[in-house]
């Protein structure tokens, strides 16, 4: 056993409670979701006491997940910037070779058209 406490989202808790209230036994749902039955019953009580305030605490956010998502977004952004800069560099090199922007464009256009 790791000794770390697991945290659950509000949506997870609501889905668990909904499963019990749909007629399934709390023991069955708890085993299925790999949670303690007493925890599930506590969630049910909390929801009955105040549906609007239930599960309002944010708990501990998973730092690894949010950091990972942030880094993936950054990688995507940098990849797009690199692709853009590569295209600009190719266009500038072609422009230098021909000495004119118009000829470079025409040359590129003709190359795409197969002429």
C-alpha positions in Angstrom: 0.0 0.0 0.0 1.4 3.4 -1.0 0.1 5.4 1.9 -1.0 8.3 -0.4 -4.6 9.4 -0.4 -6.5 9.3 -3.6 -8.5 12.2 -4.7 -11.7 12.0 -6.8 -13.4 14.6 -9.0 -16.8 15.9 -8.4 -18.0 14.2 -11.5 -16.6 10.8 -10.4 -18.4 11.2 -7.0 -21.7 12.2 -8.6 -21.5 9.2 -11.1 -20.8 6.8 -8.2 -23.8 8.1 -6.2 -26.0 8.0 -9.2 -25.1 4.4 -9.8 -26.2 3.5 -6.3 -29.4 5.5 -6.6 -30.2 3.7 -9.8 -30.7 0.5 -7.8 -27.3 -1.1 -7.6 -26.0 -1.9 -4.1 -23.4 0.4 -2.6 -21.1 -2.6 -2.0 -21.3 -3.6 -5.7 -20.6 0.0 -6.9 -17.8 0.4 -4.3 -16.1 -2.8 -5.5 -16.5 -1.9 -9.1 -15.0 1.5 -8.6 -12.3 0.2 -6.2 -13.3 2.6 -3.4 -14.4 2.0 0.2 -18.1 1.5 0.7 -18.1 3.9 3.7 -16.6 6.6 1.5 -19.4 6.0 -1.1 -22.0 6.2 1.7 -20.4 9.5 3.0 -20.7 10.9 -0.5 -24.4 10.0 -0.7 -25.0 11.7 2.7 -23.1 14.8 1.6 -25.2 15.0 -1.6 -28.5 14.6 0.3 -27.6 17.3 2.9 -26.9 19.9 0.3 -26.9 19.1 -3.4 -25.6 22.5 -4.4 -22.7 22.5 -1.9 -21.8 18.9 -2.2 -18.2 18.2 -3.2 -17.4 21.9 -3.5 -14.0 21.4 -2.0 -11.3 21.3 -4.6 -9.1 18.9 -2.9 -5.5 18.5 -4.0 -5.0 19.1 -7.7 -2.8 16.6 -9.4 0.2 18.6 -10.1 1.7 16.1 -12.5 -1.4 16.1 -14.7 -1.8 19.9 -14.9 2.0 20.3 -15.5 2.0 17.6 -18.2 -0.9 19.2 -20.0 0.8 22.6 -19.9 4.0 21.2 -21.3 2.1 19.4 -24.1 0.4 22.6 -25.1 3.8 24.4 -25.1 5.3 21.7 -27.3 2.4 22.0 -29.7 2.8 25.8 -29.8 6.6 25.6 -30.4 6.1 23.0 -33.1 3.7 25.3 -35.0 6.2 28.2 -34.6 9.1 26.1 -35.9 7.0 25.0 -38.9 6.1 28.5 -39.7 9.7 29.7 -39.4 11.0 26.9 -41.6 8.5 28.0 -44.4 9.5 31.6 -44.0 13.2 30.6 -44.3 12.6 28.6 -47.4 10.8 31.6 -49.0 13.6 34.0 -48.1 16.2 31.7 -49.5 14.3 31.4 -52.7 13.9 35.1 -52.8 17.6 35.6 -52.4 18.4 33.1 -55.1 16.2 34.8 -57.7 16.8 38.4 -56.5 13.1 39.2 -56.6 10.1 38.2 -54.5 7.9 38.1 -57.6 10.1 35.6 -59.4 10.4 33.5 -56.3 6.7 33.3 -55.9 6.2 32.5 -59.6 9.0 29.8 -59.4 7.3 28.2 -56.4 3.9 28.3 -58.0 5.1 26.7 -61.2 6.9 24.1 -59.2 3.7 23.1 -57.5 1.8 23.1 -60.8 4.4 20.8 -62.3 5.7 23.2 -65.0 
